[in-house]
Amino acid sequence: MRAAATVDARAGAAAADAHAPGAASIGAVRRAHRRRHALIVAAVVVVAAAIGFAALSFGAAGVTPDRVVAVLFGGGGRIEQFVVLELRLPRILAALLVGAAFGLAGAVFQSTLRNPLASPDILGISAGASLGAVWAILGLGATGALVAGSAFAGGLAVALVIWLAAWRQGLHGVRFVLVGVGMAYLCGSTVAWLLARSEVRQAQTALHWTIGSVADVRGEALAVLAVGVAACALALAVLTDALRPLALGDDHARALGVRADAARVGLLVVAVALVALATSVAGPVAFVALIAPAVARRLVGGGGAAVTAAAVLGAALTLGADVIGQFALPGFTAPLGIVTGLIGAPYLLWLLARTERTRA
């Protein structure tokens, strides 16, 4: 008996020793992946900070970099403080927050629906928010917070319609995307009809909500945006453990102990709230939610959703596009949504062509 026990113990020890290198290699791969993720996030943050600092110096009322630093640390003249802190800094913060919101939302949509084309602007949620804002401006003559609230309600309403139409004993990604594309066309056509039957001055006021811009986001709107994005980010931090299993499919997610339908509902509700919140203050900024998560996944690797990287990339992309629109061509200013559209449209065509080649 003792000899048999000794043999069993030695066999167990040998099995443990054989298994140890594999476990160690898996741990090393995970640590390397985390380091790469952290380095990429840090590098993008540095790039975004550099773009933001440059944007504080650019403009008709030029402020040299040393004076910008002085103002940021509480010094500088009254005019310099007004230009930097009142005119330029709120716009930069708004661009960063809007971009982070769209990047987070896009990462959640693409991961939970398992479709690289599943972004809020393609699915019609951003278009629904624009429809709510344009209807409030042209139909009710509303301004300010009421317009933002109507945009928020429009985005949520369209998301609910897509949800109900796509639900068949569970939420399936392909059906969700197809219904969303149809809703995007419907909302876009309705917005065009509202603009066509309105007066010129009213149409010009509503144009902001059809293109996307952060030029006028400041004060209370900026505070609401910051608080809302922070709250949604905290909610995603709680739910983010379900993203990777959901990306593997419902069966694998359930095998790993994840309640697939409940987790998907929770994640998409937060993502829709992010989109509606950002669109309610800045309008439909095109393609950020499509590009940022895809680029983040390619940079980070590992097959995950790369939520943090998608957020910082979305922020940097939005801020960079806004700066390009302001200063790339002397004497000409392009809204943020135009620049992101020019960047995103070729990427979308490339993604569609790549998807077709992969299927073939």
C-alpha positions as CSV (number, residue, x, y, z in Angstrom):
1,M,0.0,0.0,0.0
2,R,2.8,2.4,0.9
3,A,4.6,1.6,-2.3
4,A,1.5,2.2,-4.3
5,A,0.9,5.5,-2.6
6,T,4.5,6.5,-3.2
7,V,4.1,5.7,-6.9
8,D,0.9,7.7,-7.1
9,A,2.5,10.7,-5.4
10,R,5.5,10.5,-7.8
11,A,3.2,10.3,-10.8
12,G,1.2,13.3,-9.6
13,A,4.4,15.3,-9.0
14,A,5.6,14.4,-12.5
15,A,2.3,15.5,-14.0
16,A,2.4,18.8,-12.1
17,D,5.9,19.4,-13.3
18,A,4.9,18.7,-16.9
19,H,1.9,21.0,-16.6
20,A,3.9,23.8,-14.9
21,P,5.7,25.1,-18.1
22,G,2.4,25.3,-20.0
23,A,0.8,27.4,-17.2
24,A,3.9,29.5,-16.9
25,S,3.9,30.2,-20.7
26,I,0.2,31.2,-20.6
27,G,0.9,33.5,-17.7
28,A,3.8,35.1,-19.6
29,V,1.6,35.6,-22.7
30,R,-1.1,37.3,-20.6
31,R,1.5,39.6,-18.9
32,A,3.0,40.5,-22.3
33,H,-0.5,41.3,-23.6
34,R,-1.3,43.5,-20.6
35,R,2.0,45.3,-21.0
36,R,1.4,45.9,-24.7
37,H,-2.1,47.2,-24.0
38,A,-0.8,49.6,-21.3
39,L,2.0,50.9,-23.6
40,I,-0.4,51.5,-26.5
41,V,-2.9,53.3,-24.2
42,A,-0.1,55.4,-22.7
43,A,1.3,56.3,-26.2
44,V,-2.2,57.3,-27.5
45,V,-2.7,59.4,-24.3
46,V,0.6,61.2,-25.0
47,V,-0.4,61.9,-28.6
48,A,-3.8,63.2,-27.6
49,A,-2.2,65.5,-25.0
50,A,0.2,66.8,-27.6
51,I,-2.7,67.5,-30.0
52,G,-4.7,69.2,-27.3
53,F,-1.7,71.4,-26.2
54,A,-1.1,72.4,-29.8
55,A,-4.8,73.2,-30.2
56,L,-4.6,75.6,-27.2
57,S,-1.9,77.6,-29.0
58,F,-3.5,77.7,-32.5
59,G,-6.1,80.2,-33.7
60,A,-6.6,83.8,-34.6
61,A,-5.7,85.0,-31.1
62,G,-2.4,83.2,-31.0
63,V,-1.1,82.2,-27.6
64,T,2.5,81.0,-27.5
65,P,3.2,77.6,-25.8
66,D,5.0,79.1,-22.8
67,R,2.0,81.4,-22.2
68,V,-0.4,78.4,-22.5
69,V,1.6,76.7,-19.8
70,A,1.4,79.8,-17.6
71,V,-2.3,80.0,-18.0
72,L,-2.8,76.3,-17.2
73,F,-0.9,76.8,-14.0
74,G,-3.0,79.8,-13.0
75,G,-1.0,82.7,-14.5
76,G,-1.2,84.6,-17.7
77,G,-3.2,87.8,-18.6
78,R,-6.9,88.2,-18.6
79,I,-7.2,87.9,-22.4
80,E,-5.0,84.8,-22.5
81,Q,-7.0,83.2,-19.8
82,F,-10.2,83.9,-21.6
83,V,-8.9,82.5,-24.9
84,V,-7.3,79.4,-23.4
85,L,-9.8,78.5,-20.6
86,E,-13.1,79.8,-21.9
87,L,-12.8,79.4,-25.7
88,R,-10.4,76.6,-26.5
89,L,-10.2,74.2,-23.5
90,P,-13.9,73.4,-23.4
91,R,-13.9,72.5,-27.1
92,I,-10.9,70.2,-26.5
93,L,-12.5,68.5,-23.5
94,A,-15.7,68.0,-25.4
95,A,-13.9,66.4,-28.4
96,L,-12.1,64.0,-26.0
97,L,-15.2,63.1,-24.1
98,V,-17.3,62.6,-27.3
99,G,-14.6,60.5,-28.9
100,A,-14.2,58.4,-25.8
101,A,-17.9,57.8,-25.6
102,F,-18.2,56.7,-29.3
103,G,-15.0,54.5,-29.0
104,L,-16.4,52.7,-25.9
105,A,-19.8,52.3,-27.5
106,G,-18.3,51.0,-30.8
107,A,-16.2,48.4,-28.9
108,V,-19.2,47.1,-27.0
109,F,-21.4,46.9,-30.1
110,Q,-18.8,45.1,-32.3
111,S,-17.8,42.7,-29.5
112,T,-21.3,41.7,-28.3
113,L,-22.8,41.5,-31.7
114,R,-19.7,39.9,-33.2
115,N,-19.7,42.1,-36.3
116,P,-17.0,44.6,-37.3
117,L,-19.7,46.7,-39.0
118,A,-21.8,47.1,-35.9
119,S,-21.3,50.7,-35.0
120,P,-23.9,53.2,-33.8
121,D,-23.9,55.4,-36.9
122,I,-24.4,52.5,-39.2
123,L,-27.1,50.9,-37.0
124,G,-29.1,54.1,-36.9
125,I,-28.8,55.0,-33.2
126,S,-26.9,58.2,-34.0
127,A,-29.4,59.0,-36.7
128,G,-32.3,58.5,-34.2
129,A,-30.6,61.0,-31.9
130,S,-30.3,63.5,-34.7
131,L,-33.9,63.0,-35.7
132,G,-35.0,63.8,-32.1
133,A,-32.9,67.0,-32.1
134,V,-34.0,68.2,-35.5
135,W,-37.7,67.5,-34.7
136,A,-37.3,69.5,-31.4
137,I,-35.7,72.5,-33.3
138,L,-38.0,72.5,-36.3
139,G,-41.2,71.2,-34.9
140,L,-41.2,72.7,-31.4
141,G,-38.8,75.6,-31.8
142,A,-36.8,74.3,-28.9
143,T,-33.3,75.3,-27.9
144,G,-30.6,74.4,-25.4
145,A,-31.3,71.5,-22.9
146,L,-34.6,70.5,-24.5
147,V,-32.9,69.9,-27.8
148,A,-30.2,67.8,-26.1
149,G,-32.9,65.9,-24.2
150,S,-34.9,65.2,-27.4
151,A,-31.8,63.9,-29.1
152,F,-31.1,61.6,-26.2
153,A,-34.7,60.3,-26.3
154,G,-34.5,59.8,-30.1
155,G,-31.4,57.7,-29.8
156,L,-32.9,55.5,-27.0
157,A,-36.3,55.2,-28.9
158,V,-34.6,54.0,-32.1
159,A,-32.5,51.5,-30.1
160,L,-35.6,50.2,-28.5
161,V,-37.3,49.7,-31.9
162,I,-34.3,47.9,-33.2
163,W,-34.2,45.7,-30.2
164,L,-37.9,44.7,-30.4
165,A,-37.7,44.1,-34.1
166,A,-34.5,42.0,-33.8
167,W,-35.5,39.9,-30.8
168,R,-36.5,36.3,-31.6
169,Q,-36.0,34.1,-28.5
170,G,-32.7,36.0,-28.0
171,L,-30.8,38.9,-29.6
172,H,-28.9,37.9,-32.7
173,G,-26.2,40.1,-34.1
174,V,-27.0,39.8,-37.8
175,R,-30.6,40.6,-37.4
176,F,-29.8,43.5,-35.1
177,V,-27.4,45.0,-37.7
178,L,-29.9,44.5,-40.6
179,V,-32.7,46.2,-38.7
180,G,-30.4,48.9,-37.6
181,V,-29.3,49.7,-41.1
182,G,-33.0,50.0,-42.1
183,M,-33.7,52.3,-39.2
184,A,-30.7,54.5,-40.2
185,Y,-32.1,55.0,-43.6
186,L,-35.6,55.7,-42.2
187,C,-34.3,58.3,-39.7
188,G,-32.0,59.9,-42.3
189,S,-34.9,60.3,-44.8
190,T,-37.1,61.8,-42.1
191,V,-34.5,64.3,-41.2
192,A,-34.1,65.3,-44.8
193,W,-37.8,65.7,-45.1
194,L,-38.0,68.0,-42.0
195,L,-35.1,70.1,-43.3
196,A,-36.7,70.4,-46.8
197,R,-40.0,71.7,-45.5
198,S,-38.5,74.2,-43.0
199,E,-37.4,77.8,-43.4
200,V,-33.8,78.5,-44.3
201,R,-32.9,80.0,-40.9
202,Q,-34.3,77.1,-39.0
203,A,-32.6,74.6,-41.3
204,Q,-29.3,76.3,-40.6
205,T,-29.8,76.0,-36.9
206,A,-30.6,72.3,-37.2
207,L,-27.7,71.6,-39.6
208,H,-25.4,71.1,-36.6
209,W,-27.4,68.0,-35.6
210,T,-27.0,66.4,-39.0
211,I,-23.2,66.8,-39.3
212,G,-21.6,66.8,-35.9
213,S,-19.6,69.5,-34.1
214,V,-18.1,70.2,-30.7
215,A,-17.7,73.9,-31.3
216,D,-20.4,75.0,-29.0
217,V,-20.2,72.4,-26.3
218,R,-19.4,74.1,-23.0
219,G,-20.8,75.0,-19.6
220,E,-23.7,72.9,-18.4
221,A,-23.7,70.7,-21.6
222,L,-20.0,69.9,-21.1
223,A,-20.6,69.0,-17.4
224,V,-23.5,66.7,-18.2
225,L,-21.4,65.0,-20.9
226,A,-18.5,64.5,-18.5
227,V,-20.7,63.1,-15.7
228,G,-22.6,60.9,-18.1
229,V,-19.5,59.4,-19.8
230,A,-17.9,58.8,-16.4
231,A,-21.0,57.0,-15.1
232,C,-21.3,54.8,-18.3
233,A,-17.6,54.0,-18.1
234,L,-18.0,52.8,-14.5
235,A,-20.9,50.6,-15.6
236,L,-18.9,49.1,-18.4
237,A,-16.1,48.4,-15.9
238,V,-18.5,46.3,-14.0
239,L,-19.8,44.5,-17.1
240,T,-16.6,44.2,-19.1
241,D,-15.7,40.7,-17.9
242,A,-18.5,39.4,-20.1
243,L,-17.2,41.0,-23.3
244,R,-14.6,38.4,-24.2
245,P,-16.9,35.3,-23.6
246,L,-19.7,37.0,-25.6
247,A,-17.2,37.5,-28.5
248,L,-16.7,33.7,-28.6
249,G,-20.4,33.0,-29.1
250,D,-23.4,32.4,-26.8
251,D,-22.6,28.7,-26.3
252,H,-19.1,29.3,-25.2
253,A,-20.2,32.2,-23.0
254,R,-22.8,30.0,-21.2
255,A,-20.2,27.3,-20.8
256,L,-18.0,29.8,-19.0
257,G,-20.8,30.7,-16.7
258,V,-21.9,33.9,-18.4
259,R,-25.7,34.6,-18.8
260,A,-25.4,35.6,-22.4
261,D,-28.7,37.3,-23.0
262,A,-28.6,39.3,-19.7
263,A,-25.0,40.3,-20.2
264,R,-25.6,41.4,-23.8
265,V,-28.7,43.5,-22.8
266,G,-26.8,45.2,-20.0
267,L,-23.8,46.0,-22.2
268,L,-25.8,47.3,-25.1
269,V,-28.0,49.5,-22.9
270,V,-24.8,51.2,-21.6
271,A,-23.5,51.5,-25.1
272,V,-26.7,53.1,-26.4
273,A,-26.7,55.5,-23.5
274,L,-23.1,56.5,-24.4
275,V,-24.1,57.1,-28.0
276,A,-27.3,59.0,-27.2
277,L,-25.4,61.2,-24.6
278,A,-22.6,62.1,-27.0
279,T,-24.9,62.7,-30.0
280,S,-27.2,64.8,-27.8
281,V,-24.5,67.4,-27.4
282,A,-22.3,67.0,-30.5
283,G,-24.5,65.5,-33.2
284,P,-23.7,62.4,-35.1
285,V,-19.9,62.3,-35.4
286,A,-19.5,59.7,-38.1
287,F,-17.3,56.6,-38.1
288,V,-15.5,57.2,-34.8
289,A,-17.3,54.3,-33.3
290,L,-16.5,52.1,-36.3
291,I,-12.8,53.0,-36.6
292,A,-11.5,53.3,-33.1
293,P,-12.4,49.8,-31.8
294,A,-11.1,48.1,-35.0
295,V,-7.8,49.9,-34.8
296,A,-7.5,49.2,-31.1
297,R,-8.0,45.5,-31.5
298,R,-5.4,45.4,-34.3
299,L,-2.9,47.3,-32.1
300,V,-3.5,45.4,-28.9
301,G,-4.1,41.9,-30.4
302,G,-5.2,39.0,-28.2
303,G,-8.7,38.8,-29.6
304,G,-10.3,41.0,-26.9
305,A,-12.5,44.0,-27.2
306,A,-9.7,46.4,-26.1
307,V,-12.2,48.7,-24.5
308,T,-9.7,51.1,-22.9
309,A,-7.6,51.3,-26.0
310,A,-10.8,52.0,-28.1
311,A,-11.8,54.8,-25.7
312,V,-8.5,56.6,-25.9
313,L,-8.2,56.1,-29.6
314,G,-11.7,57.4,-30.1
315,A,-10.8,60.5,-28.0
316,A,-7.5,61.1,-29.9
317,L,-9.2,60.6,-33.3
318,T,-12.0,63.0,-32.6
319,L,-9.7,65.7,-31.2
320,G,-7.3,65.3,-34.1
321,A,-10.2,65.5,-36.7
322,D,-11.5,68.6,-35.0
323,V,-8.1,70.3,-35.1
324,I,-7.6,69.3,-38.7
325,G,-11.0,70.8,-39.6
326,Q,-10.1,74.1,-37.9
327,F,-6.6,74.6,-39.1
328,A,-5.7,72.4,-42.0
329,L,-6.8,74.8,-44.7
330,P,-6.2,78.6,-44.0
331,G,-9.5,80.5,-44.1
332,F,-11.7,77.4,-44.2
333,T,-13.3,75.6,-41.2
334,A,-14.9,72.2,-41.6
335,P,-17.2,70.7,-39.0
336,L,-15.9,67.7,-37.0
337,G,-18.4,65.3,-38.7
338,I,-17.1,66.2,-42.1
339,V,-13.5,65.4,-41.3
340,T,-14.4,62.0,-39.6
341,G,-16.6,61.2,-42.6
342,L,-13.7,61.8,-45.0
343,I,-11.5,59.6,-42.8
344,G,-14.1,56.9,-42.2
345,A,-15.6,56.4,-45.6
346,P,-12.5,54.9,-47.3
347,Y,-12.0,52.7,-44.2
348,L,-15.5,51.4,-44.5
349,L,-15.0,50.6,-48.2
350,W,-11.8,48.8,-47.3
351,L,-13.5,46.9,-44.5
352,L,-16.3,45.7,-46.8
353,A,-13.9,44.6,-49.5
354,R,-11.8,42.8,-46.9
355,T,-14.8,41.0,-45.5
356,E,-15.9,39.8,-48.9
357,R,-12.4,38.5,-49.6
358,T,-12.4,36.7,-46.3
359,R,-15.7,35.0,-47.0
360,A,-14.6,34.1,-50.5
